[in-house]
Amino acid sequence: MRSSEPFPPTRAEAWVRLREFLSVATHYGAQRNQVVAGHPHVSRLSPAVRYRLVSEAEILETVLAAHPFPAVEKFVQEVVWRTYWKGWLELRPGVWQDYREQVARLRVSAPENTLARVAEITSGRSGVAIMDRFVRELVGTGYLHNHARMWFASFWIHSERLPWALGADFFLRHLLDADPASNTLSWRWVAGLQTKGKTYLVRRSNLEKYADPAWRDDLAGLDRLDDAHVSAAIVEDTADLSIGPLNDWPGRPEAATGRCGLWLHSDDLSVETSRLAELRPTSCRAFLSGRRDASPGPSPLSESYLRGAMHDAVTRAGAHFGCPADLEHTETLPAAMVDWAQRDRLNSVVTLAPFVGPVREALPAIRSALLAVGINLVLVRRPYDTALFPLARGGYFGFWERAQVWLKGAEPFKV
Ligand SMILES: Cc1cc2nc3c(=O)[nH]c(=O)nc-3n(C[C@H](O)[C@H](O)[C@H](O)COP(=O)(O)OP(=O)(O)OC[C@H]3O[C@@H](n4cnc5c(N)ncnc54)[C@H](O)[C@@H]3O)c2cc1C
């Protein structure tokens, strides 16, 4: 049985894990719902994919080179779910905005008893032993199995009747794979906001069927999840769901003329495998942002994972591009980028397009700070994202159909 410890945050280790997973990939469809210690039935690749230490395209290509499509269809479908959520949010950035506003508002103005119950549950004192076990695992390792995430989110929303956004915030701060799209939209899905009228209800019988039998030593509170007990909470949607066009960044690496700097950010840490691989940058730079407010932020475990992943990306970029590459700590990202660009006398800064989430939110300030000193910011999107994101206008199954057509025509995948 594999260890439940996260593997080190490097691209090399992600590939080791991916290759190791190939031997069980064909059992994935039948076994992925089992939530057992060590999680031997799933890939555990999500923290690496989150930061693109390995990309979705690389995973799909590797798995499909090793096995015929029908044998690994379920796994391929799950990786494509990730892409669907990312595309869905790219087309509806208002949903992320709404989530952020809800969290900020609820942290200061939710009723006292709500915040007290949130504190109890998130410190592993809910009184439902299996949910407390999940909290300990999440906080202790930064990982939870998908089924456990669904049970916990449903317990939070439909049994405890707590605001979904505060639960999503708890996950986002502790998951090593914390992803604005997958996390926000999965919580919304459990709450019944993604597919109107369809909620996900946690049921004792389902827990008993799929959770590790060894965990049944403590049945405390399980009766609260008896099948007839939990009913759907009515959750109001406050988000702006209107669909916009995919952000138009026609950026090409060639647009980076003169001395250019390569900015590595946390949404894509394998820049040397992208269309930017042929660039001849003057220098590469990644920035780790310090926090300026007192609100709870990412857990130390998550911060350490990201720091490790960024360090790995910078080391690889330095070796690939043969230029100075550094990781800098800063509390003011736009000013730090201007400093870097001016010190290295750059004409442009090039980067892979970030997704809806914290890096994207920082873009307008970065762009205008650079423009103010005459430096152009060039954003380049990977062909995989350009092709698939616009297909996420409707539900998943339409997306899946169209994604398969694209995937079949894209051999070898254009990463
Ligand atoms: C409430 C809730 C919150 C979630 N929050 C996140 C999050 O912050 N970040 C995140 O990456 N995933 C999130 N997920 C999706 C899913 O749980 C994880 O991607 C998966 O458990 C990661 O483990 P794995 O790598 O072993 O997955 P595997 O089962 O091995 O799947 C392989 C890859 O496919 C993708 N994938 C699998 N299942 C899903 C899914 N249901 N939705 C989207 N992509 C999927 C992931 O990239 C994963 O690495 C959430 C799900 C729920 C129900």
The ligand as an ORCA input file, in Angstrom:
! r2SCAN-3c Opt
* xyz 0 1
  C     -15.995     19.570     -2.275
  C     -14.879     19.266     -3.247
  C     -13.775     20.113     -3.315
  C     -12.742     19.851     -4.225
  N     -11.655     20.708     -4.278
  C     -10.665     20.472     -5.183
  C      -9.535     21.341     -5.262
  O      -9.424     22.345     -4.551
  N      -8.556     21.025     -6.158
  C      -8.641     19.928     -6.985
  O      -7.712     19.697     -7.774
  N      -9.721     19.124     -6.944
  C     -10.715     19.340     -6.077
  N     -11.796     18.490     -6.024
  C     -11.902     17.404     -7.046
  C     -11.312     16.053     -6.606
  O     -11.770     15.706     -5.348
  C      -9.787     16.040     -6.610
  O      -9.274     16.539     -7.822
  C      -9.252     14.615     -6.449
  O      -9.792     14.041     -5.284
  C      -7.758     14.646     -6.387
  O      -7.217     13.411     -6.014
  P      -6.409     12.501     -7.033
  O      -5.335     13.298     -7.690
  O      -6.005     11.280     -6.304
  O      -7.524     12.200     -8.092
  P      -7.740     10.998     -9.163
  O      -9.005     10.328     -8.787
  O      -6.508     10.182     -9.276
  O      -8.004     11.787    -10.487
  C      -6.957     12.203    -11.388
  C      -7.033     13.690    -11.622
  O      -8.280     14.025    -12.203
  C      -8.773     15.252    -11.668
  N     -10.020     14.987    -10.942
  C     -10.412     13.825    -10.354
  N     -11.649     13.954     -9.820
  C     -12.033     15.226    -10.078
  C     -13.204     15.963     -9.784
  N     -14.237     15.422     -9.145
  N     -13.255     17.249    -10.180
  C     -12.241     17.819    -10.852
  N     -11.101     17.170    -11.169
  C     -11.002     15.892    -10.781
  C      -7.698     15.759    -10.731
  O      -6.853     16.660    -11.409
  C      -6.956     14.501    -10.335
  O      -5.628     14.750     -9.968
  C     -12.838     18.726     -5.104
  C     -13.962     17.889     -5.015
  C     -14.961     18.143     -4.104
  C     -16.143     17.220     -4.046
*
